[in-house]
Amino acid sequence: QVQLVESGGGLVQPGGSLRLSCTASGFVFSMYAMSWYRQAPGKERELVATIGSRIGSTTYSDSAKGRFTISRDNAKNTVYLQMNSLKPEDTALYYCTARLFAVNYWGQGTQVTVSS
């Protein structure tokens, strides 16, 4: 059974940091590209960051560049999103996904709220 379980979300003040984790099971994690998406109320889902399956190349949305870092630990079947200098507009439900060709798995999401 495929599972992606996100954790690490919560309430943080503007300028603060959070580290999201997503632990996978039920598939060969190292073969899949992993991504973080987010969706805020009333807004479209946004791709935040992606890390490749092999050499671990990374890409970021413009809003995430310079503040967020995606990484993976294939030994732990886990992908991370380190988020620094958080802003209120980063408030959203954050999802991790696993993709290999036409196969796409999604987690249930973890809420991040940035507010003073």
ZAROLO-85149 format. One record per residue (C-alpha): chain; x, y, z; residue number from 1. Coordinates in Angstrom, 2 decimals. Example, Ala and Ser with C-alpha at 12.3 -4.5 7.8 and 13.67 -1.06 7.14 Angstrom:
// residues 2
<r "A",<12.30,-4.50,7.80>,1>
<r "A",<13.67,-1.06,7.14>,2>
//
This chain:
// residues 116
<r "A",<0.00,0.00,0.00>,1>
<r "A",<1.42,3.33,-1.10>,2>
<r "A",<1.59,5.99,1.59>,3>
<r "A",<3.02,9.49,1.77>,4>
<r "A",<2.78,10.96,5.25>,5>
<r "A",<3.61,14.62,5.74>,6>
<r "A",<4.52,16.16,9.08>,7>
<r "A",<6.10,19.26,10.52>,8>
<r "A",<3.47,21.83,9.76>,9>
<r "A",<2.12,24.25,12.32>,10>
<r "A",<1.75,27.86,13.34>,11>
<r "A",<4.81,30.08,13.01>,12>
<r "A",<5.40,33.80,13.19>,13>
<r "A",<6.49,35.78,10.14>,14>
<r "A",<10.23,35.42,9.66>,15>
<r "A",<10.26,32.03,11.33>,16>
<r "A",<11.21,28.61,10.01>,17>
<r "A",<9.63,25.22,9.64>,18>
<r "A",<10.90,21.91,8.34>,19>
<r "A",<8.36,19.68,6.65>,20>
<r "A",<8.95,15.97,6.28>,21>
<r "A",<7.28,13.42,4.05>,22>
<r "A",<7.89,9.73,4.67>,23>
<r "A",<7.02,7.29,1.92>,24>
<r "A",<6.22,3.61,1.85>,25>
<r "A",<4.86,1.06,-0.59>,26>
<r "A",<7.04,1.96,-3.56>,27>
<r "A",<10.71,2.29,-4.48>,28>
<r "A",<11.26,5.79,-3.14>,29>
<r "A",<14.68,6.33,-4.71>,30>
<r "A",<13.28,5.96,-8.23>,31>
<r "A",<10.72,8.74,-7.86>,32>
<r "A",<11.04,12.46,-8.26>,33>
<r "A",<9.61,14.12,-5.19>,34>
<r "A",<7.83,17.44,-5.02>,35>
<r "A",<6.13,19.74,-2.58>,36>
<r "A",<2.95,21.52,-3.60>,37>
<r "A",<0.82,23.91,-1.63>,38>
<r "A",<-2.70,25.21,-1.84>,39>
<r "A",<-4.08,28.20,0.00>,40>
<r "A",<-7.83,28.74,0.44>,41>
<r "A",<-9.35,30.11,-2.73>,42>
<r "A",<-6.14,29.72,-4.70>,43>
<r "A",<-4.84,27.24,-7.22>,44>
<r "A",<-2.45,24.52,-6.21>,45>
<r "A",<1.15,25.65,-6.65>,46>
<r "A",<4.28,23.61,-7.26>,47>
<r "A",<6.81,24.76,-4.68>,48>
<r "A",<9.87,22.57,-5.19>,49>
<r "A",<11.02,19.36,-6.85>,50>
<r "A",<14.00,17.09,-6.32>,51>
<r "A",<15.02,14.52,-8.88>,52>
<r "A",<15.39,10.83,-8.28>,53>
<r "A",<18.98,10.30,-9.33>,54>
<r "A",<21.42,13.15,-8.94>,55>
<r "A",<18.91,15.03,-6.86>,56>
<r "A",<18.65,18.11,-9.02>,57>
<r "A",<16.29,20.68,-7.57>,58>
<r "A",<13.91,23.28,-8.92>,59>
<r "A",<11.91,25.92,-7.08>,60>
<r "A",<9.06,28.26,-7.71>,61>
<r "A",<9.94,31.93,-7.77>,62>
<r "A",<8.22,32.38,-4.42>,63>
<r "A",<10.36,29.64,-2.84>,64>
<r "A",<13.76,30.48,-4.30>,65>
<r "A",<16.26,31.64,-1.74>,66>
<r "A",<14.02,30.77,1.22>,67>
<r "A",<13.08,27.10,0.85>,68>
<r "A",<15.31,24.06,0.41>,69>
<r "A",<14.13,20.64,-0.70>,70>
<r "A",<16.21,17.58,0.13>,71>
<r "A",<15.81,13.84,0.33>,72>
<r "A",<17.20,10.92,2.28>,73>
<r "A",<16.69,7.78,0.23>,74>
<r "A",<17.83,5.58,3.13>,75>
<r "A",<14.93,6.94,5.18>,76>
<r "A",<12.43,7.19,2.31>,77>
<r "A",<11.92,10.79,3.30>,78>
<r "A",<11.83,14.13,1.55>,79>
<r "A",<12.15,17.41,3.41>,80>
<r "A",<11.24,21.02,2.83>,81>
<r "A",<13.17,23.49,4.93>,82>
<r "A",<11.31,26.79,4.92>,83>
<r "A",<12.99,29.93,6.21>,84>
<r "A",<11.93,33.58,6.34>,85>
<r "A",<8.31,32.55,6.24>,86>
<r "A",<5.69,35.08,5.19>,87>
<r "A",<1.94,35.19,5.77>,88>
<r "A",<1.45,34.41,2.07>,89>
<r "A",<3.17,31.05,2.64>,90>
<r "A",<0.11,29.96,4.62>,91>
<r "A",<-1.29,26.89,2.88>,92>
<r "A",<-1.81,23.17,2.99>,93>
<r "A",<1.46,21.59,1.87>,94>
<r "A",<1.45,18.28,0.03>,95>
<r "A",<4.27,16.01,-1.02>,96>
<r "A",<4.05,14.00,-4.21>,97>
<r "A",<6.00,11.19,-5.82>,98>
<r "A",<6.23,10.95,-9.59>,99>
<r "A",<7.65,8.36,-11.96>,100>
<r "A",<6.54,8.73,-15.58>,101>
<r "A",<2.73,8.63,-15.51>,102>
<r "A",<2.50,7.45,-11.91>,103>
<r "A",<1.74,10.11,-9.35>,104>
<r "A",<1.18,9.64,-5.63>,105>
<r "A",<-0.05,12.31,-3.23>,106>
<r "A",<0.00,12.70,0.51>,107>
<r "A",<-2.80,14.12,2.64>,108>
<r "A",<-1.02,17.37,3.40>,109>
<r "A",<0.20,19.29,6.41>,110>
<r "A",<-1.05,22.76,7.30>,111>
<r "A",<1.36,25.66,7.56>,112>
<r "A",<0.07,28.89,9.03>,113>
<r "A",<2.25,31.98,9.18>,114>
<r "A",<0.74,34.59,11.45>,115>
<r "A",<1.63,36.88,14.29>,116>
//
